[in-house]
Amino acid sequence: MSGSAHKANFVQPKEFKFSKENLKKIDEIVAKYPKGRQQSAVMPLLDLAQRQNDNWIPEAAMEEIARILDMPRIKVFEVATFYTMYNLEPRGKHHLQFCTTTPCWLRGSSEVVGACEKHLGIKLGETTPDGMFTMTDVECLGACVNAPVLQRNGDEFYEDLNTENIVEILDNLKAGKMPEHGSQTGRIHAMGEAGPTTLLDMAKKNNITAGGDAPKDGGKDGGKAKSKGKKK
Ligand code: FES
């Protein structure tokens, strides 16, 4: 990952405590590992801390994790600083991670990033003044077949992006609505953009076309692709 969040002045909280709910989850996570191997839970605990603390992990949280897992602080810091999925400084409410690796780039990620920058008035690596959005670029998100791709807060994938649908996504997020994730052009799963190219009989029987018609039984996504039908 080459982008990093805008380095505005921010204060490291002196203390961090997990919520009651997360402490329960921690017990469950740690119980999955053999006795004496509780340090293996460091990654899920870092993830819990990040989710509890508005998308970033303060140093106090890493210290708390070291205490809970009875491991040296430096080992927690080593893990947290190695993986780009952990944010060690504040991020916006919506952390938008744009894949800019070759397949996404060939399919227009630069234009999509440009449209987002223009719409939000920030550059990659920056956060909007209202704290709503942070834009960063990342390496392959593993969804190249539906490039270009954007990941929000490490959870939802928005695929088949273009300069128009990215603006729709941003406007929805701004309005407090959660846009439907997955293909934004109505493509079913990773089907070829021009429609099915294999198992044609089955595709015909199930009314699967390039236009986003879903299988009669709803398919694996429960027919969500059908409801979009935004083939462009
Ligand atoms: S190159 Fe973008 S998801 Fe793989």
Residues whose N, C-alpha, C, O or C-beta is under 5 A from the ligand:
A	BS01	FES	C99 T101 T102 P103 C104 C140 L141 G142 A143 C144 A147 V149
